[in-house]
Amino acid sequence: MTLDDFDGEWLFLDATGKAGGTRVKRCMPRILNWWADATLYVVDEILTKAVLTSAISNAGLLVGVGRFRPEKGGFYGRYRLATVVEA
């Protein structure tokens, strides 16, 4: 993807990235549809496929990824686990 593929969202954010500083207007990219592949190596037999699937699914709803994610009180960054494949 290139910068032209993203929708911009203008926000007043801290100029230095630290809370309490001078605020400036910044354009942050907003990605509406995304996907990712991840490879996990599990070495503990206690962590079953069902437990891992549940943890990753719940993290997508409760924690999320990126700026303004649910963990930080936002509503962006939620994801849905599509498939889990055991090798």
C-alpha positions as CSV (number, residue, x, y, z in Angstrom):
1,M,0.0,0.0,0.0
2,T,1.1,3.6,-0.5
3,L,0.2,6.7,1.3
4,D,-2.5,7.5,-1.3
5,D,-4.3,4.3,-0.3
6,F,-5.1,5.5,3.2
7,D,-7.8,7.8,4.5
8,G,-6.5,10.6,6.6
9,E,-8.0,11.5,10.0
10,W,-7.1,15.0,11.3
11,L,-6.6,15.1,15.1
12,F,-5.1,17.5,17.7
13,L,-2.2,15.5,19.2
14,D,0.7,16.3,21.5
15,A,3.6,17.7,19.5
16,T,6.2,15.7,21.3
17,G,4.1,12.5,21.8
18,K,4.1,13.1,25.6
19,A,0.9,14.0,27.4
20,G,0.5,17.6,28.6
21,G,2.6,19.2,25.9
22,T,1.7,21.6,23.1
23,R,-1.0,20.2,20.8
24,V,-0.8,20.4,17.1
25,K,-3.0,19.3,14.2
26,R,-1.8,16.0,12.6
27,C,-3.1,13.8,9.9
28,M,-3.0,10.1,11.0
29,P,-3.6,7.3,8.6
30,R,-6.8,5.2,9.1
31,I,-6.9,1.7,7.6
32,L,-10.4,0.4,7.4
33,N,-9.8,-3.1,6.1
34,W,-6.6,-5.1,6.9
35,W,-5.4,-8.6,7.5
36,A,-2.2,-10.2,8.8
37,D,-0.7,-13.7,9.0
38,A,1.2,-14.7,12.2
39,T,3.2,-17.7,13.0
40,L,3.4,-18.7,16.7
41,Y,5.7,-21.4,18.1
42,V,4.1,-22.9,21.3
43,V,6.5,-24.9,23.4
44,D,4.3,-25.4,26.4
45,E,1.9,-28.4,26.1
46,I,-0.5,-26.8,28.6
47,L,-1.3,-24.1,26.0
48,T,-3.8,-26.0,23.8
49,K,-5.2,-24.9,20.5
50,A,-8.5,-24.0,22.1
51,V,-6.9,-21.8,24.8
52,L,-4.7,-20.0,22.3
53,T,-7.6,-19.5,19.9
54,S,-9.8,-18.1,22.7
55,A,-7.0,-15.7,24.0
56,I,-6.3,-14.3,20.5
57,S,-10.0,-13.9,19.7
58,N,-10.7,-12.1,23.1
59,A,-7.7,-9.9,22.6
60,G,-9.1,-8.7,19.2
61,L,-12.3,-7.5,21.0
62,L,-10.9,-6.2,24.3
63,V,-7.3,-5.0,23.5
64,G,-7.0,-4.5,19.8
65,V,-4.0,-3.0,18.0
66,G,-2.8,0.5,17.0
67,R,-3.8,4.0,18.0
68,F,-7.2,4.5,19.8
69,R,-7.6,0.8,20.4
70,P,-10.2,-0.5,22.9
71,E,-7.5,-1.1,25.6
72,K,-6.9,2.7,25.6
73,G,-10.6,3.6,25.6
74,G,-11.0,3.9,21.8
75,F,-12.9,2.0,19.2
76,Y,-10.4,1.4,16.4
77,G,-8.1,-1.6,16.1
78,R,-10.5,-4.4,16.8
79,Y,-9.9,-7.6,14.8
80,R,-11.6,-10.9,14.2
81,L,-9.6,-14.2,14.2
82,A,-10.3,-15.9,10.9
83,T,-8.5,-19.2,11.1
84,V,-6.0,-21.2,13.2
85,V,-4.0,-23.8,11.4
86,E,-1.8,-26.3,13.3
87,A,1.4,-27.5,11.6
